[in-house]
Amino acid sequence: MPTRDPELESFLAVSRARLAPRTVESYRRDLEDFARRRNAPIATATTEEIENYLDELRAAGRSGATLARRLAALRSFFKHQALVGAREDNPAAAVPPPRRARKLPRTLSPGEAERLIEAAAGTTPRAFRDGALVELLYGAGLRVSEAVGLDRQSVDVENRLVRCLGKGSKERVVPIGREAADALRRYLARGRPHLERRHRQELFLNANGGGLTRAGVFLILRRLADKAGLEPERIHPHLLRHSFATHLLEGGADLRAVQEMLGHADLATTELYTHVSDRRRRELYFQAHPHARRRQQAGKARK
């Protein structure tokens, strides 16, 4: 059995007082791996050795997330070393964090979005509410917090505009389509009056007359997804926001305009959706173009 490193055990003992057991065990695995590869105590490591260690992991095909986690464990360990006076520097602090590959957001296809909206069709007060809710999440790209934060004065169905408060309490005005405006008009006239019990200001109300919550929105979407024949666990409010942005860009919308509608502070965040659009266009091309299909089939035949 390998000899335990007393300085590592001291760090883990202190960590147990403030971190979850799984996090402490993750620290142990990551730090013991580093010590094993160095074949020396962790506390004597240099910045260059840490950089070499991360380079080895990268060459072995480890993900950016794994590298970032290993570096975070080392930084925490050496921070502890400095606090107890065992070391004056933190060699891991000088190592730049590895870049993580940004995952492309998942989206619904236009057909799936329509199926979800159609699943909300009905003539009950809750059906009118659900239809208006889905139309706003998909038709205006609202975050779930923005949707549940709307009050009755936030929507202008005549001019087809929604005024919402985004991150940092920044207000923005988003246009909505005719179908979303009609869904809101039906809800305000034939749905909300039957749900209201306490003269609430919130636009969306639950079955008891209180304001609809984030959790309530998730449950509504999953119920509608099940009814629409979609995977309920896959459907969530942000998926509709992703779909809103992607479908706008696929339809030729200006990137800056989409940025403003989404309320993104950084254009780079919005640009991520252009990659989704490009990927989908490539898929459609290979599915639809006769030469592309023949080339794909020829490739399969060679295999």
Backbone as numpy.savetxt, mean C-alpha at the origin, in Angstrom:
# Nx Ny Nz CAx CAy CAz Cx Cy Cz
28.31 -27.44 20.86 27.46 -26.24 20.86 28.34 -24.98 20.86
28.09 -24.02 19.94 28.95 -22.84 19.86 28.86 -22.00 21.12
29.96 -21.32 21.43 30.01 -20.46 22.61 29.18 -19.20 22.36
28.36 -18.86 23.33 27.53 -17.66 23.20 28.38 -16.41 23.38
28.08 -15.41 22.59 28.77 -14.13 22.65 28.14 -13.31 23.79
28.86 -13.00 24.88 28.26 -12.28 26.01 27.75 -10.89 25.63
28.42 -10.23 24.70 27.98 -8.89 24.32 26.67 -8.96 23.51
26.56 -9.99 22.69 25.30 -10.20 21.97 24.19 -10.53 22.95
24.46 -11.41 23.93 23.44 -11.79 24.90 22.99 -10.60 25.73
23.92 -9.70 26.04 23.57 -8.49 26.78 22.63 -7.60 25.97
22.96 -7.44 24.69 22.11 -6.64 23.80 20.71 -7.24 23.70
20.62 -8.56 23.53 19.32 -9.23 23.40 18.51 -9.14 24.68
19.17 -9.22 25.83 18.47 -9.12 27.12 17.82 -7.74 27.27
18.55 -6.69 26.87 17.99 -5.33 26.94 16.85 -5.19 25.93
17.01 -5.79 24.76 15.99 -5.69 23.71 14.68 -6.35 24.13
14.77 -7.43 24.90 13.56 -8.15 25.32 12.63 -7.27 26.16
13.18 -6.28 26.82 12.38 -5.41 27.68 11.50 -4.45 26.88
11.85 -4.23 25.60 11.09 -3.23 24.83 10.61 -3.72 23.47
11.03 -4.91 23.06 10.65 -5.41 21.74 9.89 -6.73 21.84
9.16 -7.03 20.78 8.41 -8.28 20.73 9.37 -9.46 20.64
9.00 -10.61 21.20 9.89 -11.79 21.17 10.35 -12.16 19.77
9.47 -12.05 18.78 9.85 -12.42 17.42 10.93 -11.48 16.87
10.84 -10.19 17.24 11.85 -9.23 16.78 13.20 -9.56 17.40
13.20 -9.91 18.69 14.45 -10.25 19.38 15.08 -11.49 18.74
14.25 -12.49 18.42 14.78 -13.69 17.79 15.31 -13.41 16.39
14.66 -12.49 15.70 15.14 -12.08 14.38 16.51 -11.42 14.50
16.66 -10.55 15.52 17.96 -9.93 15.78 19.02 -11.00 16.03
18.67 -12.00 16.84 19.64 -13.05 17.17 20.09 -13.77 15.90
19.15 -14.18 15.06 19.50 -14.92 13.84 20.40 -14.08 12.94
20.02 -12.82 12.74 20.77 -11.96 11.83 22.19 -11.68 12.35
22.28 -11.40 13.64 23.59 -11.07 14.20 24.49 -12.30 14.31
23.92 -13.45 14.63 24.72 -14.67 14.68 25.21 -15.06 13.29
24.41 -14.79 12.27 24.85 -15.06 10.90 26.05 -14.19 10.55
26.00 -12.92 10.94 27.12 -12.01 10.68 28.37 -12.50 11.41
28.23 -12.89 12.68 29.38 -13.35 13.46 29.96 -14.64 12.88
29.08 -15.51 12.41 29.53 -16.79 11.85 30.34 -16.54 10.57
29.88 -15.63 9.73 30.60 -15.35 8.48 31.95 -14.67 8.76
32.01 -13.83 9.80 33.27 -13.16 10.17 34.19 -14.10 10.93
33.56 -15.07 11.62 34.31 -15.97 12.51 35.04 -15.17 13.59
34.32 -14.17 14.11 34.88 -13.30 15.15 33.71 -12.63 15.87
33.91 -12.11 17.08 32.84 -11.42 17.81 32.30 -10.24 17.02
31.02 -10.01 17.15 30.37 -8.92 16.40 30.95 -7.57 16.79
31.23 -7.40 18.08 31.61 -6.08 18.62 32.89 -5.52 18.03
33.70 -6.36 17.40 34.98 -5.87 16.85 34.88 -5.52 15.37
33.69 -5.59 14.80 33.52 -5.38 13.36 33.81 -3.95 12.95
34.22 -3.79 11.69 34.46 -2.47 11.11 33.40 -2.17 10.05
33.36 -0.92 9.65 32.41 -0.52 8.60 32.67 -1.31 7.32
33.93 -1.48 6.96 34.29 -2.20 5.74 33.80 -3.65 5.80
33.93 -4.28 6.96 33.48 -5.67 7.10 31.95 -5.78 6.96
31.25 -4.79 7.49 29.79 -4.80 7.36 29.39 -4.62 5.90
30.08 -3.72 5.20 29.80 -3.50 3.77 30.09 -4.77 2.98
31.19 -5.45 3.30 31.54 -6.69 2.61 30.48 -7.77 2.87
30.00 -7.81 4.09 28.97 -8.78 4.47 27.70 -8.57 3.64
27.28 -7.32 3.53 26.08 -7.01 2.75 26.31 -7.31 1.27
27.50 -7.06 0.78 27.82 -7.37 -0.61 27.73 -8.88 -0.87
28.19 -9.67 0.10 28.09 -11.14 -0.03 26.63 -11.57 -0.11
25.80 -10.99 0.74 24.38 -11.34 0.74 23.72 -10.94 -0.58
24.10 -9.76 -1.07 23.55 -9.27 -2.35 23.95 -10.19 -3.49
25.21 -10.62 -3.49 25.70 -11.53 -4.53 25.03 -12.89 -4.46
24.59 -13.26 -3.26 23.90 -14.54 -3.08 22.42 -14.45 -3.46
21.99 -13.27 -3.88 20.61 -13.12 -4.34 19.62 -12.73 -3.27
20.12 -12.30 -2.08 19.19 -11.88 -1.03 18.52 -10.57 -1.42
17.28 -10.41 -0.99 16.48 -9.24 -1.37 16.95 -7.99 -0.64
16.56 -6.84 -1.18 16.87 -5.58 -0.52 16.26 -5.49 0.86
15.07 -6.09 1.05 14.43 -6.07 2.36 15.23 -6.85 3.38
15.80 -7.99 2.95 16.64 -8.80 3.86 17.90 -8.03 4.24
18.53 -7.41 3.26 19.74 -6.64 3.54 19.44 -5.49 4.51
18.33 -4.82 4.29 17.96 -3.70 5.16 17.72 -4.19 6.58
17.10 -5.36 6.72 16.85 -5.91 8.06 18.16 -6.26 8.77
19.09 -6.88 8.03 20.38 -7.24 8.63 21.14 -5.98 9.09
21.12 -4.95 8.25 21.81 -3.71 8.61 21.15 -3.07 9.82
19.82 -3.11 9.89 19.11 -2.53 11.04 19.49 -3.24 12.33
19.65 -4.56 12.28 20.05 -5.33 13.46 21.45 -4.91 13.91
22.36 -4.75 12.95 23.73 -4.34 13.29 23.76 -2.92 13.86
22.98 -2.04 13.28 22.94 -0.67 13.81 22.43 -0.65 15.24
21.39 -1.44 15.52 20.85 -1.49 16.88 21.86 -2.06 17.86
22.58 -3.10 17.42 23.58 -3.71 18.29 24.67 -2.71 18.65
25.20 -1.99 17.65 26.30 -1.06 17.92 25.81 0.20 18.64
24.56 0.55 18.47 23.99 1.66 19.24 23.98 1.29 20.72
23.61 0.02 21.01 23.64 -0.47 22.38 25.07 -0.46 22.92
26.03 -0.87 22.08 27.43 -0.87 22.49 27.89 0.53 22.90
27.47 1.52 22.15 27.86 2.91 22.46 27.20 3.38 23.75
25.93 2.98 23.97 25.21 3.41 25.17 25.83 2.85 26.44
26.35 1.63 26.36 26.95 1.02 27.56 28.44 1.34 27.67
28.95 2.13 26.74 30.34 2.56 26.80 31.33 1.54 26.30
30.86 0.50 25.62 31.78 -0.53 25.11 32.45 -0.09 23.82
31.85 0.89 23.13 32.40 1.37 21.87 32.01 2.81 21.66
32.89 3.59 21.06 32.60 5.00 20.86 31.91 5.28 19.54
32.07 4.38 18.58 31.49 4.61 17.25 30.45 3.55 16.93
29.70 3.81 15.86 28.74 2.83 15.36 29.13 2.55 13.91
29.89 1.48 13.67 30.38 1.23 12.30 29.26 0.96 11.30
28.11 0.52 11.79 26.99 0.23 10.88 26.28 1.51 10.43
26.41 2.58 11.23 25.71 3.83 10.90 26.27 4.45 9.63
27.53 4.17 9.33 28.16 4.75 8.14 27.83 4.00 6.86
27.14 2.86 6.98 26.80 2.04 5.81 25.47 2.53 5.25
25.42 2.95 3.99 24.14 3.41 3.42 23.15 2.26 3.34
21.88 2.53 3.62 20.88 1.46 3.55 20.70 0.98 2.12
20.51 -0.32 1.92 20.31 -0.83 0.55 19.00 -0.33 -0.02
19.01 -0.10 -1.31 17.78 0.35 -1.98 16.83 -0.81 -2.14
15.60 -0.58 -1.75 14.58 -1.62 -1.91 13.85 -1.41 -3.23
13.61 -2.51 -3.92 12.83 -2.41 -5.17 11.39 -2.06 -4.82
10.87 -1.05 -5.46 9.48 -0.65 -5.19 8.54 -1.60 -5.91
7.61 -2.14 -5.17 6.64 -3.06 -5.77 5.60 -2.28 -6.55
5.27 -2.79 -7.71 4.22 -2.15 -8.49 2.88 -2.41 -7.82
2.05 -1.38 -7.71 0.76 -1.57 -7.05 -0.15 -2.49 -7.86
-0.88 -3.33 -7.18 -1.86 -4.18 -7.86 -3.09 -3.35 -8.18
-3.76 -3.74 -9.24 -4.96 -3.01 -9.64 -6.04 -3.99 -10.09
-7.25 -3.47 -10.14 -8.35 -4.19 -10.77 -8.32 -3.88 -12.26
-8.81 -4.80 -13.05 -9.03 -4.48 -14.46 -10.29 -3.62 -14.54
-10.49 -2.87 -15.62 -11.74 -2.09 -15.75 -12.98 -2.97 -15.60
-12.92 -4.20 -16.13 -14.06 -5.11 -16.02 -14.33 -5.51 -14.58
-13.27 -5.77 -13.82 -13.44 -6.14 -12.41 -14.00 -4.98 -11.60
-13.54 -3.76 -11.91 -14.07 -2.59 -11.21 -15.57 -2.44 -11.48
-15.98 -2.67 -12.73 -17.41 -2.59 -13.06 -18.21 -3.66 -12.33
-17.65 -4.87 -12.23 -18.35 -5.94 -11.50 -18.54 -5.58 -10.04
-17.54 -4.95 -9.45 -17.64 -4.55 -8.04 -18.72 -3.49 -7.86
-18.77 -2.53 -8.77 -19.79 -1.49 -8.71 -21.18 -2.08 -8.91
-21.30 -3.01 -9.87 -22.60 -3.63 -10.14 -23.08 -4.46 -8.96
-22.14 -5.01 -8.18 -22.52 -5.82 -7.02 -23.22 -4.99 -5.95
-23.01 -3.67 -5.99 -23.64 -2.79 -5.00 -25.05 -2.37 -5.42
-25.47 -2.77 -6.61 -26.78 -2.34 -7.10 -27.89 -2.84 -6.19
-28.88 -2.01 -5.97 -30.02 -2.39 -5.13 -30.84 -1.16 -4.80
-31.94 -1.37 -4.08 -32.84 -0.27 -3.76 -33.01 -0.08 -2.25
-32.15 -0.69 -1.46 -32.19 -0.48 -0.02 -31.27 0.69 0.34
-31.48 1.32 1.51 -30.60 2.43 1.91 -29.13 2.04 1.92
-28.82 0.83 2.39 -27.41 0.42 2.44 -26.86 0.18 1.05
-27.70 -0.32 0.14 -27.25 -0.53 -1.24 -26.92 0.81 -1.90
-27.76 1.82 -1.66 -27.48 3.16 -2.21 -26.17 3.70 -1.63
-25.96 3.47 -0.33 -24.71 3.92 0.31 -23.51 3.20 -0.28
-23.61 1.88 -0.40 -22.47 1.10 -0.90 -22.12 1.48 -2.33
-23.15 1.72 -3.14 -22.90 2.12 -4.52 -22.18 3.45 -4.60
-22.62 4.42 -3.78 -21.97 5.74 -3.76 -20.54 5.64 -3.23
-20.34 4.79 -2.23 -19.02 4.61 -1.63 -18.03 4.05 -2.65
-18.43 2.98 -3.34 -17.52 2.36 -4.32 -17.24 3.32 -5.47
-18.27 4.03 -5.90 -18.07 4.99 -6.99 -17.07 6.08 -6.60
-17.10 6.51 -5.33 -16.16 7.55 -4.91 -14.74 7.01 -4.75
-14.61 5.81 -4.19 -13.28 5.23 -4.01 -12.61 4.98 -5.35
-13.38 4.47 -6.31 -12.83 4.17 -7.62 -12.89 5.38 -8.55
-13.96 6.17 -8.47 -14.15 7.28 -9.40 -13.41 8.54 -9.02
-12.97 8.65 -7.74 -12.23 9.84 -7.32 -10.88 9.49 -6.72
-10.60 8.21 -6.55 -9.30 7.78 -6.03 -9.06 8.19 -4.59
-10.13 8.27 -3.80 -9.97 8.71 -2.42 -9.32 7.63 -1.56
-8.52 8.06 -0.59 -8.05 7.15 0.46 -9.25 6.82 1.34
-9.20 5.69 2.03 -10.33 5.31 2.88 -10.55 6.34 3.98
-9.47 6.89 4.53 -9.60 7.90 5.58 -10.29 9.16 5.05
-10.01 9.49 3.78 -10.63 10.66 3.17 -12.12 10.41 2.93
-12.46 9.20 2.52 -13.87 8.87 2.24 -14.71 8.92 3.51
-14.22 8.31 4.59 -15.02 8.31 5.83 -15.00 9.68 6.50
-14.04 10.54 6.11 -13.97 11.88 6.68 -14.83 12.91 5.96
-15.46 12.52 4.86 -16.31 13.46 4.13 -17.56 13.80 4.93
-18.00 15.05 4.82 -19.31 15.40 5.39 -20.26 15.72 4.24
-21.49 16.06 4.59 -22.51 16.25 3.55 -22.18 17.41 2.61
-21.43 18.39 3.13 -21.09 19.55 2.30 -19.85 19.31 1.43
-19.26 18.12 1.56 -18.02 17.84 0.82 -18.27 17.52 -0.65
-19.51 17.16 -0.98 -19.79 16.75 -2.36 -20.73 17.77 -3.03
-20.38 18.09 -4.25 -21.20 18.97 -5.09 -21.63 18.15 -6.29
-22.82 17.53 -6.17 -23.24 16.61 -7.24 -23.62 17.36 -8.52
-24.01 18.62 -8.40 -24.39 19.38 -9.60 -23.16 19.68 -10.45
-22.09 20.10 -9.81 -20.85 20.40 -10.54 -19.90 19.21 -10.59
-20.30 18.11 -9.97 -19.54 16.85 -9.95 -18.13 17.05 -9.40
-18.08 17.51 -8.16 -16.82 17.75 -7.47 -16.88 17.20 -6.05
-15.74 16.74 -5.57 -15.62 16.29 -4.18 -14.46 17.03 -3.55
-14.70 17.59 -2.37 -13.67 18.31 -1.63 -13.27 17.45 -0.43
-11.99 17.09 -0.35 -11.56 16.21 0.74 -10.27 16.71 1.37
-10.02 16.24 2.60 -8.80 16.56 3.31 -7.87 15.36 3.24
-6.69 15.57 2.65 -5.73 14.48 2.51 -4.69 14.50 3.61
-3.54 13.91 3.34 -2.46 13.85 4.33 -1.97 15.26 4.65
-1.66 15.47 5.92 -1.21 16.79 6.33 -2.32 17.83 6.30
-3.57 17.35 6.33 -4.75 18.23 6.31 -4.77 19.14 5.08
-4.19 18.66 3.98 -4.20 19.42 2.73 -5.51 19.16 1.99
-6.18 20.23 1.66 -7.46 20.10 0.97 -7.24 20.02 -0.54
-8.02 19.18 -1.19 -7.99 19.15 -2.65 -9.40 18.89 -3.17
-9.61 19.30 -4.40 -10.91 19.12 -5.05 -10.71 18.17 -6.21
-11.53 17.11 -6.24 -11.39 16.07 -7.26 -12.68 16.00 -8.07
-12.58 16.01 -9.40 -13.79 15.84 -10.21 -14.27 14.39 -10.19
-15.55 14.19 -10.35 -16.11 12.83 -10.42 -16.97 12.71 -11.68
-17.14 11.50 -12.13 -17.92 11.24 -13.34 -19.42 11.32 -13.10
-20.17 11.24 -14.18 -21.62 11.34 -14.09 -22.21 10.18 -13.28
-21.66 8.97 -13.45 -22.20 7.82 -12.73 -21.97 7.96 -11.23
-20.80 8.46 -10.85 -20.53 8.67 -9.42 -21.45 9.75 -8.86
-21.66 10.82 -9.62 -22.56 11.89 -9.17 -23.98 11.36 -9.03
-24.42 10.54 -9.98 -25.77 9.96 -9.89 -25.91 9.04 -8.69
-24.85 8.24 -8.43 -24.88 7.34 -7.26 -24.96 8.14 -5.97
-24.22 9.24 -5.89 -24.27 10.09 -4.71 -25.65 10.75 -4.57
-26.20 11.17 -5.68 -27.52 11.81 -5.65 -28.58 10.83 -5.13
-28.52 9.58 -5.59 -29.47 8.57 -5.12 -29.30 8.30 -3.63
-28.04 8.21 -3.20 -27.77 7.93 -1.79 -28.28 9.07 -0.91
-28.02 10.32 -1.32 -28.43 11.46 -0.52 -29.96 11.61 -0.46
-30.63 11.20 -1.53 -32.09 11.35 -1.57 -32.83 10.15 -1.00
-32.32 8.93 -1.26 -33.10 7.73 -0.93 -32.39 6.77 0.03
-31.15 7.05 0.35 -30.41 6.16 1.24 -30.08 6.77 2.58
-29.37 7.88 2.55 -28.91 8.48 3.79 -30.03 8.90 4.74
-31.14 9.48 4.24 -32.22 9.87 5.17 -32.75 8.69 5.99
-32.71 7.48 5.44 -33.22 6.31 6.16 -32.18 5.76 7.14
-30.91 6.11 6.96 -29.85 5.65 7.87 -29.62 6.64 9.01
-29.92 7.90 8.76 -29.62 8.94 9.75 -30.52 8.81 10.97
-29.90 8.87 12.15 -30.65 8.78 13.41 -30.35 9.99 14.30
-29.15 10.53 14.19 -28.70 11.51 15.19 -28.23 12.83 14.57
-28.71 13.14 13.38 -28.32 14.38 12.70 -26.81 14.50 12.59
-26.19 13.46 12.07 -24.73 13.42 11.90 -24.33 14.22 10.67
-23.10 14.73 10.69 -22.57 15.49 9.56 -21.84 14.60 8.55
-21.41 13.40 8.99 -20.67 12.53 8.08 -21.51 12.19 6.85
-20.86 12.12 5.71 -21.57 11.74 4.48 -22.02 10.29 4.53
-21.10 9.40 4.90 -21.41 7.98 4.90 -21.74 7.50 6.31
-22.92 6.91 6.45 -23.40 6.43 7.75 -23.50 4.92 7.77
-23.35 4.34 8.96 -23.53 2.89 9.08 -24.98 2.55 9.38
-25.27 1.28 9.56 -26.66 0.84 9.74 -27.28 1.37 11.02
-26.46 1.77 11.99 -26.96 2.31 13.26 -27.05 3.83 13.27
-26.75 4.45 12.16 -26.84 5.89 12.07 -25.58 6.64 12.45
-24.54 5.93 12.85 -23.27 6.58 13.16 -22.41 6.71 11.92
-21.27 7.39 12.06 -20.37 7.55 10.93 -19.73 6.23 10.53
-19.63 5.99 9.24 -18.99 4.78 8.75 -17.50 4.82 9.09
-16.96 3.69 9.53 -15.55 3.62 9.92 -14.72 2.97 8.81
-13.39 3.07 8.97 -12.48 2.40 8.05 -12.75 0.90 8.01
-12.92 0.30 9.19 -13.19 -1.13 9.25 -14.48 -1.47 8.53
-15.47 -0.59 8.67 -16.74 -0.80 7.99 -16.59 -0.80 6.48
-15.75 0.09 5.96 -15.51 0.16 4.51 -14.86 -1.14 4.02
-13.88 -1.65 4.77 -13.22 -2.90 4.38 -14.24 -4.03 4.31
-15.13 -4.11 5.30 -16.14 -5.17 5.33 -17.11 -5.04 4.15
-17.51 -3.82 3.83 -18.42 -3.60 2.71 -17.77 -4.06 1.40
-16.52 -3.68 1.19 -15.84 -4.05 -0.05 -15.66 -5.56 -0.17
-15.36 -6.21 0.93 -15.18 -7.66 0.87 -16.50 -8.37 0.60
-17.57 -7.85 1.16 -18.89 -8.44 0.89 -19.26 -8.25 -0.58
-19.01 -7.06 -1.12 -19.31 -6.80 -2.53 -18.42 -7.64 -3.44
-17.15 -7.82 -3.06 -16.23 -8.63 -3.86 -16.72 -10.07 -3.94
-17.17 -10.59 -2.82 -17.68 -11.96 -2.80 -18.89 -12.08 -3.72
-19.76 -11.09 -3.67 -20.96 -11.09 -4.52 -20.59 -10.96 -6.00
-19.50 -10.23 -6.28 -19.08 -10.01 -7.67 -18.24 -11.16 -8.23
-17.95 -12.16 -7.40 -17.13 -13.28 -7.85 -15.65 -12.97 -7.87
-15.24 -11.95 -7.10 -13.83 -11.61 -6.97 -13.29 -12.19 -5.67
-11.98 -12.18 -5.49 -11.39 -12.70 -4.27 -11.53 -11.66 -3.16
-12.36 -11.91 -2.14 -12.61 -10.90 -1.10 -11.35 -10.41 -0.41
-10.39 -11.33 -0.13 -9.19 -10.94 0.59 -8.28 -10.04 -0.25
-8.53 -10.01 -1.56 -7.71 -9.18 -2.46 -8.23 -7.75 -2.55
-9.49 -7.55 -2.21 -10.14 -6.25 -2.43 -10.06 -5.40 -1.17
-9.51 -4.19 -1.32 -9.42 -3.25 -0.21 -9.50 -1.83 -0.79
-9.76 -0.82 0.03 -9.96 0.53 -0.51 -8.80 1.04 -1.34
-7.55 0.77 -0.92 -6.41 1.31 -1.66 -6.28 0.66 -3.04
-6.80 -0.55 -3.19 -6.78 -1.19 -4.51 -7.61 -0.38 -5.49
-8.73 0.17 -5.01 -9.56 1.01 -5.89 -8.85 2.31 -6.23
-8.10 2.84 -5.29 -7.31 4.06 -5.55 -6.22 3.77 -6.58
-5.53 2.64 -6.44 -4.53 2.24 -7.43 -5.18 2.11 -8.81
-6.36 1.49 -8.84 -7.04 1.25 -10.11 -7.47 2.57 -10.75
-7.95 3.49 -9.93 -8.33 4.83 -10.40 -7.17 5.48 -11.15
-5.99 5.50 -10.51 -4.82 6.15 -11.10 -4.36 5.44 -12.37
-4.30 4.12 -12.31 -3.81 3.35 -13.46 -4.74 3.50 -14.66
-6.04 3.42 -14.43 -7.00 3.51 -15.54 -7.02 4.91 -16.14
-6.80 5.94 -15.31 -6.70 7.29 -15.86 -5.50 7.42 -16.79
-4.34 6.93 -16.34 -3.14 7.04 -17.15 -3.25 6.20 -18.42
-3.87 5.03 -18.31 -4.08 4.20 -19.50 -5.00 4.89 -20.50
-5.89 5.74 -19.98 -6.80 6.47 -20.86 -6.20 7.74 -21.42
-4.94 8.03 -21.07 -4.26 9.19 -21.64 -4.24 10.42 -20.75
-4.61 10.28 -19.47 -4.63 11.44 -18.57 -3.21 11.96 -18.34
-3.11 13.26 -18.11 -1.82 13.90 -17.84 -1.32 13.48 -16.45
-0.03 13.16 -16.37 0.55 12.68 -15.12 0.40 13.71 -13.99
0.64 14.98 -14.30 0.52 16.03 -13.29 -0.91 16.14 -12.78
-1.87 15.99 -13.68 -3.27 16.08 -13.26 -3.63 14.92 -12.34
-3.12 13.73 -12.65 -3.38 12.56 -11.80 -2.72 12.77 -10.43
-1.51 13.34 -10.44 -0.84 13.64 -9.17 -1.71 14.54 -8.29
-2.29 15.58 -8.88 -3.12 16.51 -8.12 -4.39 15.82 -7.62
-4.99 14.98 -8.45 -6.21 14.29 -8.03 -5.96 13.31 -6.90
-4.78 12.67 -6.92 -4.43 11.73 -5.86 -3.94 12.43 -4.60
-3.50 13.68 -4.73 -2.97 14.39 -3.58 -1.57 13.97 -3.23
-0.78 13.52 -4.22 0.60 13.12 -3.99 1.49 14.36 -3.91
2.33 14.41 -2.88 3.27 15.53 -2.76 4.43 15.38 -3.75
4.78 14.14 -4.06 5.93 13.85 -4.91 5.47 13.20 -6.21
5.87 13.76 -7.34 5.47 13.22 -8.63 5.99 11.79 -8.82
7.12 11.46 -8.19 7.69 10.12 -8.34 6.73 9.04 -7.84
5.94 9.38 -6.83 4.94 8.42 -6.32 3.90 8.13 -7.38
3.46 9.17 -8.09 2.47 8.99 -9.15 3.07 8.26 -10.34
4.35 8.51 -10.62 5.01 7.88 -11.77 5.03 6.37 -11.67
4.92 5.85 -10.47 4.89 4.40 -10.29 3.75 3.77 -11.09
2.65 4.50 -11.22 1.50 3.97 -11.95 1.74 3.89 -13.45
2.69 4.70 -13.95 2.98 4.60 -15.38 3.61 3.26 -15.70
4.38 2.70 -14.74 4.99 1.38 -14.96 3.92 0.30 -15.02
2.88 0.46 -14.20 1.76 -0.49 -14.24 1.07 -0.42 -15.59
0.87 0.81 -16.07 0.23 1.00 -17.37 1.06 0.41 -18.50
2.39 0.65 -18.45 3.27 0.11 -19.48 3.23 -1.43 -19.48
3.25 -2.00 -18.29 3.22 -3.47 -18.19 1.92 -4.02 -18.77
0.81 -3.36 -18.46 -0.48 -3.85 -18.97 -0.57 -3.70 -20.48
-0.02 -2.60 -21.00 -0.03 -2.41 -22.45 0.77 -3.51 -23.15
1.92 -3.87 -22.56 2.72 -4.95 -23.14 1.95 -6.26 -23.13
1.27 -6.55 -22.01 0.50 -7.79 -21.91 -0.60 -7.84 -22.97
-1.29 -6.70 -23.11 -2.37 -6.64 -24.10 -1.82 -6.80 -25.52
-0.66 -6.22 -25.76 -0.05 -6.33 -27.09 0.24 -7.79 -27.42
0.89 -8.49 -26.50 1.26 -9.89 -26.75 0.03 -10.79 -26.86
-1.05 -10.39 -26.20 -2.28 -11.18 -26.30 -3.02 -10.91 -27.61
-2.92 -9.68 -28.11 -3.79 -9.27 -29.20 -3.14 -9.21 -30.58
-1.87 -8.86 -30.67 -1.26 -8.63 -31.98 -0.88 -9.97 -32.64
-1.29 -10.17 -33.90 -1.03 -11.46 -34.56 0.45 -11.84 -34.60
1.32 -10.87 -34.91 2.75 -11.19 -34.97 3.30 -11.53 -33.60
2.82 -10.82 -32.58 3.29 -11.09 -31.21 2.86 -12.47 -30.78
1.64 -12.86 -31.14 1.13 -14.19 -30.76 1.96 -15.27 -31.44
2.24 -15.08 -32.74 3.01 -16.08 -33.48 4.42 -16.22 -32.91
5.01 -15.07 -32.54 6.37 -15.10 -32.00 6.38 -15.84 -30.67
5.35 -15.60 -29.83 5.27 -16.30 -28.55 5.12 -17.80 -28.77
4.25 -18.17 -29.71 4.01 -19.60 -29.97 5.26 -20.26 -30.52
6.01 -19.54 -31.37 7.25 -20.11 -31.92 8.25 -20.34 -30.81
8.29 -19.38 -29.87 9.22 -19.52 -28.74 8.89 -20.74 -27.91
7.58 -20.96 -27.68 7.17 -22.12 -26.91 7.50 -23.42 -27.65
7.37 -23.39 -28.98 7.64 -24.60 -29.78 9.12 -24.97 -29.68
10.02 -23.93 -29.68 11.45 -24.19 -29.58 11.81 -24.82 -28.25
11.05 -24.41 -27.21 11.32 -24.98 -25.90 10.91 -26.46 -25.85
